[in-house]
Amino acid sequence: GKQHRSHAKATESSRNLKDDQDQKEEESKSDKNEKPLNIMFFYADDWTMNVLGALNKDVMTPNIDAMAERGMLFTRNCVTTSVCWISRSTMVTSTYAAVHKHLTVAGEQLFNKTTPWLETLYPLLKSNGYYTGLIGKWHAPSPKEFTANAFDYKKGYFGKHWFPRENGKVRHVTDLNGEHALDFLKRRPKDKLFALTVAFYATHALDNDFPPFQPMNESMGLYQNMTIQPPKTATEDHWKRMPWFFTERNVARGRRRRRFDPENFQDQIKNLYRMATEVDAVIGAVIEELKAQRVYNNTMLIFTTDNGVFRGEHGLAEKWYPFEESVRVPLVIEDPRMPKSFVGTRNDEFTLSVDLAPTILAAAGIPAPKRMQGRDIAQLYLDHKKAMSTWRQDFFYEWVQGNPYNADGHGPYFQIPAVFALIRKDYKYFYWPQVKYEQLFHIEKDPYEEYDIWNSTAQTTKQALDLMKA
């Protein structure tokens, strides 16, 4: 019926990646005169556009903001799947979930099942002479023979905000991230280029614990005397506007209760912001170390995150669904190759999680394998005019743990329903395959996604149309 045709059209449109593929070969042939760069990749967890001082005056992230002033802030950067392990596998492989198929945490698809492991980001860096490191969250299996091909230095841990240490004390996860990052930089062989990923666990909530956000004790004085304005759509009215299959059994609804319901909102949003400021402090310390080692001017710095997160919007917590708070996430790139005219500017093109690996590989002078589906983001400032002539105007979003085309085998629709979306700058189309339900938002006129114009009744249609015309 109508739904299937619309879904097929969205799938076909968004997966028409030929232009991106044609461009990639050209982009990956880096200028012979350009020296490969060191790579410093700050990869946070569950972080929204709103948790960045540059975009929200309530939040203190001075070091990331300074990166944006010395580099570029991408204001329409999105993930193609908004959940930790799938998004991280998309980052590493530069392929959509339907291609890499790492749809459950324990799946080993990356290791030569759906993906040639040696053609993913970290093995490519290592095999091309980089000293590689991963600190913090990996969120996939780690078979020794495969991780040996990828990382010279690996300290993997996540899932808690506090970790017991040998001396009986506990250490905060972000504190450990910082310690290990500095350890990597001090120990690295000085005759090799390096690529370090610091995969922070902050600001991820503790799923089944209270309080869900547990910052360091010394951060508790921050944000104390502020009142944070709740999001515009964090109301019961907006929850009631959600589709019929969003009930109190929905996991995102259930997790909102002790995180972002009115009784807990102020305490928990402040704890979340405190954890963000702690991550920012580690980033500052790492940048200082790069400067002390005199490698800062030969290092590409990237800050981004695996997915966004609801903080009460639409009556929800968590991620999964293709609303703005979940799919649109910060990306800051500071790059010594960046022309001065672009330094300190913002870019509003669709940059995606599939673009991260090709961007890093190009900065390292390593051709991106043909199977990668993303593009080198740096082309938006290194060859702006040419990049703009072929840059994507839409993208396909997918959250599914069953069959990647029709969601057969996905979990119960009333808990965390599967969803596909076609996302453009003017409209967003959602298709919930388990219940064959469609939605359409005129995002250009309705940035908070309050009016589903596909399913409006006569009265709400009139309101929606009035809003569109305004």
Secondary structure by P-SEA (a helix, b strand, c coil): caaaaaaaaaaaaaacaaaaaaaaaaaacccccccbbbbbbbbbcccccccccccccccccaaaaaaaaabbbbccccccccccaaaaaaaaaccccccccccccccccccccccccccccaaaaaaaccbbbbcccccccccaaaaaacccccccccccccccccccccccaaaaaaaaaaaaaaaccccbbbbbbbcccccccccccccccccccccccccccbbbbccccccaaaaaacccccccccaaaaaaccccccccaaaaaaaaaaaaaaaaaaaaaaaaaaaaacccccbbbbbbccbbbbcccccccccccccccccbbbbbbbccccccccccccccccccccaaaaaaaaaacccccccccccccccccccaaaaaaccccbbbbbbcccccccccccccccccccbbbbbcccbbbbbbcccbbbbbbccccccccccccccccaaaaaaaaaaaac
